Structure formats: C-alpha cells, structure tokens
C-alpha cells in the first residue's frame, strides 16, 4: 500500500520531467536550427559582399 502511494506520488513528477525534457530538447533544436539558418544567411551575404569588395579593390 505504501509503495503504491509512493509510485503515485513520483509518477506525475517523472512524467512532467520527461515532458519538460522533451520541450527543452525541442527548444534547443529550434534554436540551433535558427542559428544555423542565420549563419547560412550571413555566409551567403559574405559570399556576395566579399567578391564585390575584392573586385572594387582590384579595379581601383
């Protein structure tokens, strides 16, 4: 009887812990994806800007 009560008390905590871990994982995943996308955009901008600046320095 006591063990059953203990299980009932600890079970919601475990479930909430798992849910919060999942949410944390999803948030981390999304933030990493966003960082990656931002870096990708910056990389593209650099790819466009660097040749332009290079060409202008060579021409002048």
PDBQT receptor file of N, H, CA, C and O in Angstrom, charges set to zero:
ATOM      1  N   UNK A   1       0.838  -1.213   0.000  1.00  0.00    +0.000 N 
ATOM      2  CA  UNK A   1       0.000   0.000   0.000  1.00  0.00    +0.000 C 
ATOM      3  C   UNK A   1       0.872   1.262   0.000  1.00  0.00    +0.000 C 
ATOM      4  O   UNK A   1       0.634   2.196  -0.766  1.00  0.00    +0.000 OA
ATOM      5  N   UNK A   2       1.854   1.268   0.847  1.00  0.00    +0.000 N 
ATOM      6  H   UNK A   2       2.047   0.510   1.469  1.00  0.00    +0.000 HD
ATOM      7  CA  UNK A   2       2.744   2.432   0.932  1.00  0.00    +0.000 C 
ATOM      8  C   UNK A   2       3.531   2.604  -0.375  1.00  0.00    +0.000 C 
ATOM      9  O   UNK A   2       3.708   3.721  -0.860  1.00  0.00    +0.000 OA
ATOM     10  N   UNK A   3       3.989   1.507  -0.922  1.00  0.00    +0.000 N 
ATOM     11  H   UNK A   3       3.846   0.600  -0.527  1.00  0.00    +0.000 HD
ATOM     12  CA  UNK A   3       4.765   1.552  -2.171  1.00  0.00    +0.000 C 
ATOM     13  C   UNK A   3       3.897   2.116  -3.298  1.00  0.00    +0.000 C 
ATOM     14  O   UNK A   3       4.362   2.916  -4.110  1.00  0.00    +0.000 OA
ATOM     15  N   UNK A   4       2.626   1.687  -3.337  1.00  0.00    +0.000 N 
ATOM     16  H   UNK A   4       2.249   1.037  -2.677  1.00  0.00    +0.000 HD
ATOM     17  CA  UNK A   4       1.713   2.163  -4.359  1.00  0.00    +0.000 C 
ATOM     18  C   UNK A   4       1.512   3.677  -4.258  1.00  0.00    +0.000 C 
ATOM     19  O   UNK A   4       1.512   4.387  -5.264  1.00  0.00    +0.000 OA
ATOM     20  N   UNK A   5       1.342   4.150  -3.030  1.00  0.00    +0.000 N 
ATOM     21  H   UNK A   5       1.342   3.574  -2.213  1.00  0.00    +0.000 HD
ATOM     22  CA  UNK A   5       1.178   5.597  -2.824  1.00  0.00    +0.000 C 
ATOM     23  C   UNK A   5       2.434   6.346  -3.273  1.00  0.00    +0.000 C 
ATOM     24  O   UNK A   5       2.348   7.410  -3.885  1.00  0.00    +0.000 OA
ATOM     25  N   UNK A   6       3.569   5.789  -2.967  1.00  0.00    +0.000 N 
ATOM     26  H   UNK A   6       3.638   4.925  -2.469  1.00  0.00    +0.000 HD
ATOM     27  CA  UNK A   6       4.831   6.401  -3.374  1.00  0.00    +0.000 C 
ATOM     28  C   UNK A   6       4.923   6.473  -4.896  1.00  0.00    +0.000 C 
ATOM     29  O   UNK A   6       5.331   7.492  -5.453  1.00  0.00    +0.000 OA
ATOM     30  N   UNK A   7       4.546   5.400  -5.555  1.00  0.00    +0.000 N 
ATOM     31  H   UNK A   7       4.215   4.572  -5.103  1.00  0.00    +0.000 HD
ATOM     32  CA  UNK A   7       4.575   5.366  -7.011  1.00  0.00    +0.000 C 
ATOM     33  C   UNK A   7       3.657   6.434  -7.587  1.00  0.00    +0.000 C 
ATOM     34  O   UNK A   7       4.011   7.143  -8.529  1.00  0.00    +0.000 OA
ATOM     35  N   UNK A   8       2.468   6.532  -6.999  1.00  0.00    +0.000 N 
ATOM     36  H   UNK A   8       2.180   5.956  -6.234  1.00  0.00    +0.000 HD
ATOM     37  CA  UNK A   8       1.506   7.530  -7.477  1.00  0.00    +0.000 C 
ATOM     38  C   UNK A   8       2.051   8.940  -7.293  1.00  0.00    +0.000 C 
ATOM     39  O   UNK A   8       1.790   9.822  -8.111  1.00  0.00    +0.000 OA
ATOM     40  N   UNK A   9       2.797   9.149  -6.237  1.00  0.00    +0.000 N 
ATOM     41  H   UNK A   9       3.009   8.433  -5.572  1.00  0.00    +0.000 HD
ATOM     42  CA  UNK A   9       3.350  10.485  -5.981  1.00  0.00    +0.000 C 
ATOM     43  C   UNK A   9       4.508  10.795  -6.937  1.00  0.00    +0.000 C 
ATOM     44  O   UNK A   9       4.646  11.923  -7.412  1.00  0.00    +0.000 OA
ATOM     45  N   UNK A  10       5.325   9.797  -7.208  1.00  0.00    +0.000 N 
ATOM     46  H   UNK A  10       5.213   8.881  -6.822  1.00  0.00    +0.000 HD
ATOM     47  CA  UNK A  10       6.522  10.043  -8.011  1.00  0.00    +0.000 C 
ATOM     48  C   UNK A  10       6.234   9.992  -9.510  1.00  0.00    +0.000 C 
ATOM     49  O   UNK A  10       6.992  10.549 -10.304  1.00  0.00    +0.000 OA
ATOM     50  N   UNK A  11       5.161   9.337  -9.897  1.00  0.00    +0.000 N 
ATOM     51  H   UNK A  11       4.545   8.885  -9.252  1.00  0.00    +0.000 HD
ATOM     52  CA  UNK A  11       4.860   9.169 -11.323  1.00  0.00    +0.000 C 
ATOM     53  C   UNK A  11       4.569  10.496 -12.033  1.00  0.00    +0.000 C 
ATOM     54  O   UNK A  11       5.162  10.750 -13.082  1.00  0.00    +0.000 OA
ATOM     55  N   UNK A  12       3.685  11.351 -11.512  1.00  0.00    +0.000 N 
ATOM     56  H   UNK A  12       3.203  11.145 -10.660  1.00  0.00    +0.000 HD
ATOM     57  CA  UNK A  12       3.433  12.629 -12.197  1.00  0.00    +0.000 C 
ATOM     58  C   UNK A  12       4.708  13.451 -12.321  1.00  0.00    +0.000 C 
ATOM     59  O   UNK A  12       4.922  14.132 -13.324  1.00  0.00    +0.000 OA
ATOM     60  N   UNK A  13       5.546  13.384 -11.304  1.00  0.00    +0.000 N 
ATOM     61  H   UNK A  13       5.372  12.831 -10.489  1.00  0.00    +0.000 HD
ATOM     62  CA  UNK A  13       6.807  14.110 -11.351  1.00  0.00    +0.000 C 
ATOM     63  C   UNK A  13       7.670  13.597 -12.503  1.00  0.00    +0.000 C 
ATOM     64  O   UNK A  13       8.254  14.385 -13.248  1.00  0.00    +0.000 OA
ATOM     65  N   UNK A  14       7.744  12.286 -12.643  1.00  0.00    +0.000 N 
ATOM     66  H   UNK A  14       7.269  11.646 -12.038  1.00  0.00    +0.000 HD
ATOM     67  CA  UNK A  14       8.526  11.698 -13.732  1.00  0.00    +0.000 C 
ATOM     68  C   UNK A  14       7.978  12.105 -15.095  1.00  0.00    +0.000 C 
ATOM     69  O   UNK A  14       8.732  12.448 -16.005  1.00  0.00    +0.000 OA
ATOM     70  N   UNK A  15       6.672  12.063 -15.218  1.00  0.00    +0.000 N 
ATOM     71  H   UNK A  15       6.060  11.785 -14.478  1.00  0.00    +0.000 HD
ATOM     72  CA  UNK A  15       6.030  12.422 -16.486  1.00  0.00    +0.000 C 
ATOM     73  C   UNK A  15       6.314  13.885 -16.813  1.00  0.00    +0.000 C 
ATOM     74  O   UNK A  15       6.663  14.221 -17.945  1.00  0.00    +0.000 OA
ATOM     75  N   UNK A  16       6.164  14.746 -15.817  1.00  0.00    +0.000 N 
ATOM     76  H   UNK A  16       5.881  14.474 -14.897  1.00  0.00    +0.000 HD
ATOM     77  CA  UNK A  16       6.415  16.170 -16.052  1.00  0.00    +0.000 C 
ATOM     78  C   UNK A  16       7.890  16.406 -16.387  1.00  0.00    +0.000 C 
ATOM     79  O   UNK A  16       8.222  17.268 -17.201  1.00  0.00    +0.000 OA
ATOM     80  N   UNK A  17       8.766  15.632 -15.749  1.00  0.00    +0.000 N 
ATOM     81  H   UNK A  17       8.496  14.932 -15.088  1.00  0.00    +0.000 HD
ATOM     82  CA  UNK A  17      10.193  15.738 -16.027  1.00  0.00    +0.000 C 
ATOM     83  C   UNK A  17      10.481  15.356 -17.478  1.00  0.00    +0.000 C 
ATOM     84  O   UNK A  17      11.237  16.036 -18.171  1.00  0.00    +0.000 OA
ATOM     85  N   UNK A  18       9.879  14.276 -17.918  1.00  0.00    +0.000 N 
ATOM     86  H   UNK A  18       9.265  13.724 -17.354  1.00  0.00    +0.000 HD
ATOM     87  CA  UNK A  18      10.072  13.812 -19.297  1.00  0.00    +0.000 C 
ATOM     88  C   UNK A  18       9.523  14.837 -20.277  1.00  0.00    +0.000 C 
ATOM     89  O   UNK A  18      10.156  15.138 -21.289  1.00  0.00    +0.000 OA
ATOM     90  N   UNK A  19       8.347  15.371 -19.975  1.00  0.00    +0.000 N 
ATOM     91  H   UNK A  19       7.834  15.127 -19.153  1.00  0.00    +0.000 HD
ATOM     92  CA  UNK A  19       7.725  16.376 -20.851  1.00  0.00    +0.000 C 
ATOM     93  C   UNK A  19       8.597  17.621 -20.923  1.00  0.00    +0.000 C 
ATOM     94  O   UNK A  19       8.818  18.171 -22.002  1.00  0.00    +0.000 OA
ATOM     95  N   UNK A  20       9.089  18.064 -19.773  1.00  0.00    +0.000 N 
ATOM     96  H   UNK A  20       8.910  17.618 -18.897  1.00  0.00    +0.000 HD
ATOM     97  CA  UNK A  20       9.930  19.263 -19.757  1.00  0.00    +0.000 C 
ATOM     98  C   UNK A  20      11.241  19.008 -20.501  1.00  0.00    +0.000 C 
ATOM     99  O   UNK A  20      11.756  19.894 -21.183  1.00  0.00    +0.000 OA
ATOM    100  N   UNK A  21      11.777  17.796 -20.365  1.00  0.00    +0.000 N 
ATOM    101  H   UNK A  21      11.359  17.076 -19.811  1.00  0.00    +0.000 HD
ATOM    102  CA  UNK A  21      12.985  17.440 -21.113  1.00  0.00    +0.000 C 
ATOM    103  C   UNK A  21      12.723  17.486 -22.609  1.00  0.00    +0.000 C 
ATOM    104  O   UNK A  21      13.542  17.986 -23.379  1.00  0.00    +0.000 OA
ATOM    105  N   UNK A  22      11.572  16.960 -23.011  1.00  0.00    +0.000 N 
ATOM    106  H   UNK A  22      10.907  16.554 -22.384  1.00  0.00    +0.000 HD
ATOM    107  CA  UNK A  22      11.207  16.961 -24.429  1.00  0.00    +0.000 C 
ATOM    108  C   UNK A  22      11.066  18.403 -24.937  1.00  0.00    +0.000 C 
ATOM    109  O   UNK A  22      11.558  18.746 -26.012  1.00  0.00    +0.000 OA
ATOM    110  N   UNK A  23      10.390  19.231 -24.150  1.00  0.00    +0.000 N 
ATOM    111  H   UNK A  23       9.990  18.952 -23.276  1.00  0.00    +0.000 HD
ATOM    112  CA  UNK A  23      10.198  20.636 -24.538  1.00  0.00    +0.000 C 
ATOM    113  C   UNK A  23      11.547  21.326 -24.647  1.00  0.00    +0.000 C 
ATOM    114  O   UNK A  23      11.803  22.072 -25.592  1.00  0.00    +0.000 OA
ATOM    115  N   UNK A  24      12.410  21.067 -23.666  1.00  0.00    +0.000 N 
ATOM    116  H   UNK A  24      12.202  20.461 -22.898  1.00  0.00    +0.000 HD
ATOM    117  CA  UNK A  24      13.746  21.650 -23.682  1.00  0.00    +0.000 C 
ATOM    118  C   UNK A  24      14.503  21.215 -24.940  1.00  0.00    +0.000 C 
ATOM    119  O   UNK A  24      15.152  22.029 -25.598  1.00  0.00    +0.000 OA
ATOM    120  N   UNK A  25      14.411  19.935 -25.261  1.00  0.00    +0.000 N 
ATOM    121  H   UNK A  25      13.884  19.274 -24.726  1.00  0.00    +0.000 HD
ATOM    122  CA  UNK A  25      15.082  19.400 -26.442  1.00  0.00    +0.000 C 
ATOM    123  C   UNK A  25      14.574  20.082 -27.710  1.00  0.00    +0.000 C 
ATOM    124  O   UNK A  25      15.357  20.465 -28.579  1.00  0.00    +0.000 OA
ATOM    125  N   UNK A  26      13.259  20.226 -27.803  1.00  0.00    +0.000 N 
ATOM    126  H   UNK A  26      12.623  19.915 -27.098  1.00  0.00    +0.000 HD
ATOM    127  CA  UNK A  26      12.656  20.868 -28.982  1.00  0.00    +0.000 C 
ATOM    128  C   UNK A  26      13.114  22.320 -29.087  1.00  0.00    +0.000 C 
ATOM    129  O   UNK A  26      13.451  22.798 -30.170  1.00  0.00    +0.000 OA
ATOM    130  N   UNK A  27      13.122  23.012 -27.954  1.00  0.00    +0.000 N 
ATOM    131  H   UNK A  27      12.848  22.623 -27.075  1.00  0.00    +0.000 HD
ATOM    132  CA  UNK A  27      13.554  24.420 -27.944  1.00  0.00    +0.000 C 
ATOM    133  C   UNK A  27      15.011  24.533 -28.384  1.00  0.00    +0.000 C 
ATOM    134  O   UNK A  27      15.364  25.399 -29.186  1.00  0.00    +0.000 OA
ATOM    135  N   UNK A  28      15.843  23.654 -27.852  1.00  0.00    +0.000 N 
ATOM    136  H   UNK A  28      15.556  22.951 -27.201  1.00  0.00    +0.000 HD
ATOM    137  CA  UNK A  28      17.262  23.648 -28.216  1.00  0.00    +0.000 C 
ATOM    138  C   UNK A  28      17.424  23.360 -29.702  1.00  0.00    +0.000 C 
ATOM    139  O   UNK A  28      18.223  23.995 -30.390  1.00  0.00    +0.000 OA
ATOM    140  N   UNK A  29      16.656  22.397 -30.180  1.00  0.00    +0.000 N 
ATOM    141  H   UNK A  29      16.007  21.881 -29.620  1.00  0.00    +0.000 HD
ATOM    142  CA  UNK A  29      16.722  22.023 -31.591  1.00  0.00    +0.000 C 
ATOM    143  C   UNK A  29      16.328  23.202 -32.479  1.00  0.00    +0.000 C 
ATOM    144  O   UNK A  29      16.995  23.494 -33.471  1.00  0.00    +0.000 OA
ATOM    145  N   UNK A  30      15.242  23.872 -32.112  1.00  0.00    +0.000 N 
ATOM    146  H   UNK A  30      14.700  23.635 -31.305  1.00  0.00    +0.000 HD
ATOM    147  CA  UNK A  30      14.780  25.014 -32.912  1.00  0.00    +0.000 C 
ATOM    148  C   UNK A  30      15.790  26.152 -32.871  1.00  0.00    +0.000 C 
ATOM    149  O   UNK A  30      16.049  26.796 -33.888  1.00  0.00    +0.000 OA
ATOM    150  N   UNK A  31      16.360  26.399 -31.697  1.00  0.00    +0.000 N 
ATOM    151  H   UNK A  31      16.150  25.876 -30.871  1.00  0.00    +0.000 HD
ATOM    152  CA  UNK A  31      17.323  27.491 -31.591  1.00  0.00    +0.000 C 
ATOM    153  C   UNK A  31      18.575  27.171 -32.399  1.00  0.00    +0.000 C 
ATOM    154  O   UNK A  31      19.148  28.050 -33.043  1.00  0.00    +0.000 OA
ATOM    155  N   UNK A  32      18.996  25.904 -32.362  1.00  0.00    +0.000 N 
ATOM    156  H   UNK A  32      18.530  25.190 -31.839  1.00  0.00    +0.000 HD
ATOM    157  CA  UNK A  32      20.155  25.517 -33.172  1.00  0.00    +0.000 C 
ATOM    158  C   UNK A  32      19.852  25.658 -34.652  1.00  0.00    +0.000 C 
ATOM    159  O   UNK A  32      20.694  26.099 -35.433  1.00  0.00    +0.000 OA
ATOM    160  N   UNK A  33      18.643  25.279 -35.025  1.00  0.00    +0.000 N 
ATOM    161  H   UNK A  33      17.959  24.920 -34.390  1.00  0.00    +0.000 HD
ATOM    162  CA  UNK A  33      18.251  25.394 -36.429  1.00  0.00    +0.000 C 
ATOM    163  C   UNK A  33      18.225  26.862 -36.853  1.00  0.00    +0.000 C 
ATOM    164  O   UNK A  33      18.676  27.217 -37.942  1.00  0.00    +0.000 OA
ATOM    165  N   UNK A  34      17.691  27.698 -35.979  1.00  0.00    +0.000 N 
ATOM    166  H   UNK A  34      17.325  27.410 -35.094  1.00  0.00    +0.000 HD
ATOM    167  CA  UNK A  34      17.646  29.130 -36.284  1.00  0.00    +0.000 C 
ATOM    168  C   UNK A  34      19.049  29.716 -36.393  1.00  0.00    +0.000 C 
ATOM    169  O   UNK A  34      19.322  30.526 -37.280  1.00  0.00    +0.000 OA
ATOM    170  N   UNK A  35      19.929  29.310 -35.500  1.00  0.00    +0.000 N 
ATOM    171  H   UNK A  35      19.708  28.652 -34.779  1.00  0.00    +0.000 HD
ATOM    172  CA  UNK A  35      21.324  29.778 -35.545  1.00  0.00    +0.000 C 
ATOM    173  C   UNK A  35      21.963  29.320 -36.850  1.00  0.00    +0.000 C 
ATOM    174  O   UNK A  35      22.682  30.078 -37.501  1.00  0.00    +0.000 OA
ATOM    175  N   UNK A  36      21.698  28.096 -37.217  1.00  0.00    +0.000 N 
ATOM    176  H   UNK A  36      21.114  27.481 -36.689  1.00  0.00    +0.000 HD
ATOM    177  CA  UNK A  36      22.266  27.563 -38.452  1.00  0.00    +0.000 C 
ATOM    178  C   UNK A  36      21.758  28.349 -39.664  1.00  0.00    +0.000 C 
ATOM    179  O   UNK A  36      22.530  28.692 -40.559  1.00  0.00    +0.000 OA
ATOM    180  N   UNK A  37      20.459  28.627 -39.680  1.00  0.00    +0.000 N 
ATOM    181  H   UNK A  37      19.832  28.348 -38.953  1.00  0.00    +0.000 HD
ATOM    182  CA  UNK A  37      19.864  29.384 -40.797  1.00  0.00    +0.000 C 
ATOM    183  C   UNK A  37      20.466  30.787 -40.842  1.00  0.00    +0.000 C 
ATOM    184  O   UNK A  37      20.793  31.288 -41.918  1.00  0.00    +0.000 OA
ATOM    185  N   UNK A  38      20.613  31.421 -39.679  1.00  0.00    +0.000 N 
ATOM    186  H   UNK A  38      20.348  31.013 -38.805  1.00  0.00    +0.000 HD
ATOM    187  CA  UNK A  38      21.209  32.758 -39.625  1.00  0.00    +0.000 C 
ATOM    188  C   UNK A  38      22.638  32.730 -40.141  1.00  0.00    +0.000 C 
ATOM    189  O   UNK A  38      23.049  33.590 -40.921  1.00  0.00    +0.000 OA
ATOM    190  N   UNK A  39      23.381  31.738 -39.699  1.00  0.00    +0.000 N 
ATOM    191  H   UNK A  39      23.048  31.040 -39.066  1.00  0.00    +0.000 HD
ATOM    192  CA  UNK A  39      24.762  31.614 -40.167  1.00  0.00    +0.000 C 
ATOM    193  C   UNK A  39      24.802  31.387 -41.668  1.00  0.00    +0.000 C 
ATOM    194  O   UNK A  39      25.680  31.902 -42.361  1.00  0.00    +0.000 OA
ATOM    195  N   UNK A  40      23.864  30.627 -42.156  1.00  0.00    +0.000 N 
ATOM    196  H   UNK A  40      23.151  30.209 -41.593  1.00  0.00    +0.000 HD
ATOM    197  CA  UNK A  40      23.787  30.361 -43.586  1.00  0.00    +0.000 C 
ATOM    198  C   UNK A  40      23.541  31.653 -44.359  1.00  0.00    +0.000 C 
ATOM    199  O   UNK A  40      24.162  31.897 -45.394  1.00  0.00    +0.000 OA
ATOM    200  N   UNK A  41      22.627  32.476 -43.846  1.00  0.00    +0.000 N 
ATOM    201  H   UNK A  41      22.123  32.278 -43.005  1.00  0.00    +0.000 HD
ATOM    202  CA  UNK A  41      22.341  33.764 -44.493  1.00  0.00    +0.000 C 
ATOM    203  C   UNK A  41      23.565  34.679 -44.457  1.00  0.00    +0.000 C 
ATOM    204  O   UNK A  41      23.899  35.343 -45.438  1.00  0.00    +0.000 OA
ATOM    205  N   UNK A  42      24.223  34.691 -43.293  1.00  0.00    +0.000 N 
ATOM    206  H   UNK A  42      23.952  34.151 -42.496  1.00  0.00    +0.000 HD
ATOM    207  CA  UNK A  42      25.432  35.513 -43.182  1.00  0.00    +0.000 C 
ATOM    208  C   UNK A  42      26.493  35.034 -44.166  1.00  0.00    +0.000 C 
ATOM    209  O   UNK A  42      27.203  35.833 -44.776  1.00  0.00    +0.000 OA
ATOM    210  N   UNK A  43      26.583  33.731 -44.305  1.00  0.00    +0.000 N 
ATOM    211  H   UNK A  43      26.006  33.082 -43.810  1.00  0.00    +0.000 HD
ATOM    212  CA  UNK A  43      27.560  33.147 -45.223  1.00  0.00    +0.000 C 
ATOM    213  C   UNK A  43      27.270  33.572 -46.662  1.00  0.00    +0.000 C 
ATOM    214  O   UNK A  43      28.176  33.926 -47.416  1.00  0.00    +0.000 OA
ATOM    215  N   UNK A  44      25.996  33.528 -47.023  1.00  0.00    +0.000 N 
ATOM    216  H   UNK A  44      25.260  33.240 -46.411  1.00  0.00    +0.000 HD
ATOM    217  CA  UNK A  44      25.589  33.947 -48.375  1.00  0.00    +0.000 C 
ATOM    218  C   UNK A  44      25.910  35.432 -48.578  1.00  0.00    +0.000 C 
ATOM    219  O   UNK A  44      26.428  35.828 -49.622  1.00  0.00    +0.000 OA
ATOM    220  N   UNK A  45      25.595  36.241 -47.569  1.00  0.00    +0.000 N 
ATOM    221  H   UNK A  45      25.174  35.919 -46.721  1.00  0.00    +0.000 HD
ATOM    222  CA  UNK A  45      25.869  37.684 -47.660  1.00  0.00    +0.000 C 
ATOM    223  C   UNK A  45      27.370  37.907 -47.822  1.00  0.00    +0.000 C 
ATOM    224  O   UNK A  45      27.803  38.733 -48.626  1.00  0.00    +0.000 OA
ATOM    225  N   UNK A  46      28.153  37.167 -47.053  1.00  0.00    +0.000 N 
ATOM    226  H   UNK A  46      27.802  36.496 -46.400  1.00  0.00    +0.000 HD
ATOM    227  CA  UNK A  46      29.613  37.283 -47.184  1.00  0.00    +0.000 C 
ATOM    228  C   UNK A  46      30.063  36.878 -48.576  1.00  0.00    +0.000 C 
ATOM    229  O   UNK A  46      30.931  37.517 -49.171  1.00  0.00    +0.000 OA
ATOM    230  N   UNK A  47      29.468  35.816 -49.086  1.00  0.00    +0.000 N 
ATOM    231  H   UNK A  47      28.763  35.297 -48.602  1.00  0.00    +0.000 HD
ATOM    232  CA  UNK A  47      29.838  35.352 -50.424  1.00  0.00    +0.000 C 
ATOM    233  C   UNK A  47      29.537  36.420 -51.469  1.00  0.00    +0.000 C 
ATOM    234  O   UNK A  47      30.271  36.568 -52.445  1.00  0.00    +0.000 OA
ATOM    235  N   UNK A  48      28.456  37.159 -51.258  1.00  0.00    +0.000 N 
ATOM    236  H   UNK A  48      27.859  37.039 -50.465  1.00  0.00    +0.000 HD
ATOM    237  CA  UNK A  48      28.120  38.237 -52.201  1.00  0.00    +0.000 C 
ATOM    238  C   UNK A  48      29.000  39.464 -51.973  1.00  0.00    +0.000 C 
ATOM    239  O   UNK A  48      29.461  40.091 -52.927  1.00  0.00    +0.000 OA
ATOM    240  N   UNK A  49      29.228  39.801 -50.711  1.00  0.00    +0.000 N 
ATOM    241  H   UNK A  49      28.854  39.291 -49.936  1.00  0.00    +0.000 HD
ATOM    242  CA  UNK A  49      29.942  41.042 -50.398  1.00  0.00    +0.000 C 
ATOM    243  C   UNK A  49      31.439  40.930 -50.642  1.00  0.00    +0.000 C 
ATOM    244  O   UNK A  49      32.064  41.876 -51.122  1.00  0.00    +0.000 OA
ATOM    245  N   UNK A  50      32.004  39.806 -50.321  1.00  0.00    +0.000 N 
ATOM    246  H   UNK A  50      31.497  39.037 -49.932  1.00  0.00    +0.000 HD
ATOM    247  CA  UNK A  50      33.455  39.679 -50.439  1.00  0.00    +0.000 C 
ATOM    248  C   UNK A  50      33.937  39.831 -51.889  1.00  0.00    +0.000 C 
ATOM    249  O   UNK A  50      34.877  40.588 -52.134  1.00  0.00    +0.000 OA
ATOM    250  N   UNK A  51      33.325  39.138 -52.851  1.00  0.00    +0.000 N 
ATOM    251  H   UNK A  51      32.562  38.524 -52.652  1.00  0.00    +0.000 HD
ATOM    252  CA  UNK A  51      33.766  39.343 -54.245  1.00  0.00    +0.000 C 
ATOM    253  C   UNK A  51      33.584  40.782 -54.694  1.00  0.00    +0.000 C 
ATOM    254  O   UNK A  51      34.419  41.318 -55.423  1.00  0.00    +0.000 OA
ATOM    255  N   UNK A  52      32.504  41.407 -54.267  1.00  0.00    +0.000 N 
ATOM    256  H   UNK A  52      31.826  40.972 -53.675  1.00  0.00    +0.000 HD
ATOM    257  CA  UNK A  52      32.265  42.809 -54.637  1.00  0.00    +0.000 C 
ATOM    258  C   UNK A  52      33.380  43.713 -54.120  1.00  0.00    +0.000 C 
ATOM    259  O   UNK A  52      33.929  44.528 -54.861  1.00  0.00    +0.000 OA
ATOM    260  N   UNK A  53      33.701  43.557 -52.858  1.00  0.00    +0.000 N 
ATOM    261  H   UNK A  53      33.255  42.895 -52.256  1.00  0.00    +0.000 HD
ATOM    262  CA  UNK A  53      34.755  44.393 -52.274  1.00  0.00    +0.000 C 
ATOM    263  C   UNK A  53      36.106  44.055 -52.919  1.00  0.00    +0.000 C 
ATOM    264  O   UNK A  53      36.937  44.932 -53.153  1.00  0.00    +0.000 OA
ATOM    265  N   UNK A  54      36.297  42.784 -53.196  1.00  0.00    +0.000 N 
ATOM    266  H   UNK A  54      35.622  42.071 -53.006  1.00  0.00    +0.000 HD
ATOM    267  CA  UNK A  54      37.542  42.356 -53.840  1.00  0.00    +0.000 C 
ATOM    268  C   UNK A  54      37.678  42.981 -55.232  1.00  0.00    +0.000 C 
ATOM    269  O   UNK A  54      38.735  43.485 -55.611  1.00  0.00    +0.000 OA
ATOM    270  N   UNK A  55      36.586  42.931 -55.966  1.00  0.00    +0.000 N 
ATOM    271  H   UNK A  55      35.727  42.522 -55.658  1.00  0.00    +0.000 HD
ATOM    272  CA  UNK A  55      36.585  43.499 -57.328  1.00  0.00    +0.000 C 
ATOM    273  C   UNK A  55      36.838  45.003 -57.274  1.00  0.00    +0.000 C 
ATOM    274  O   UNK A  55      37.618  45.533 -58.065  1.00  0.00    +0.000 OA
ATOM    275  N   UNK A  56      36.186  45.682 -56.355  1.00  0.00    +0.000 N 
ATOM    276  H   UNK A  56      35.552  45.252 -55.712  1.00  0.00    +0.000 HD
ATOM    277  CA  UNK A  56      36.361  47.141 -56.264  1.00  0.00    +0.000 C 
ATOM    278  C   UNK A  56      37.793  47.489 -55.863  1.00  0.00    +0.000 C 
ATOM    279  O   UNK A  56      38.357  48.466 -56.354  1.00  0.00    +0.000 OA
ATOM    280  N   UNK A  57      38.374  46.694 -54.979  1.00  0.00    +0.000 N 
ATOM    281  H   UNK A  57      37.916  45.900 -54.580  1.00  0.00    +0.000 HD
ATOM    282  CA  UNK A  57      39.769  46.982 -54.589  1.00  0.00    +0.000 C 
ATOM    283  C   UNK A  57      40.719  46.707 -55.755  1.00  0.00    +0.000 C 
ATOM    284  O   UNK A  57      41.699  47.428 -55.947  1.00  0.00    +0.000 OA
ATOM    285  N   UNK A  58      40.434  45.690 -56.511  1.00  0.00    +0.000 N 
ATOM    286  H   UNK A  58      39.638  45.105 -56.355  1.00  0.00    +0.000 HD
ATOM    287  CA  UNK A  58      41.291  45.372 -57.662  1.00  0.00    +0.000 C 
ATOM    288  C   UNK A  58      41.144  46.452 -58.738  1.00  0.00    +0.000 C 
ATOM    289  O   UNK A  58      42.133  46.846 -59.355  1.00  0.00    +0.000 OA
ATOM    290  N   UNK A  59      39.936  46.926 -58.963  1.00  0.00    +0.000 N 
ATOM    291  H   UNK A  59      39.132  46.606 -58.462  1.00  0.00    +0.000 HD
ATOM    292  CA  UNK A  59      39.682  47.911 -60.014  1.00  0.00    +0.000 C 
ATOM    293  C   UNK A  59      40.261  49.284 -59.674  1.00  0.00    +0.000 C 
ATOM    294  O   UNK A  59      40.742  50.003 -60.550  1.00  0.00    +0.000 OA
ATOM    295  N   UNK A  60      40.205  49.636 -58.375  1.00  0.00    +0.000 N 
ATOM    296  H   UNK A  60      39.814  49.052 -57.664  1.00  0.00    +0.000 HD
ATOM    297  CA  UNK A  60      40.684  50.973 -58.006  1.00  0.00    +0.000 C 
ATOM    298  C   UNK A  60      42.152  51.011 -57.627  1.00  0.00    +0.000 C 
ATOM    299  O   UNK A  60      42.677  52.074 -57.297  1.00  0.00    +0.000 OA
TER     300      UNK A  60
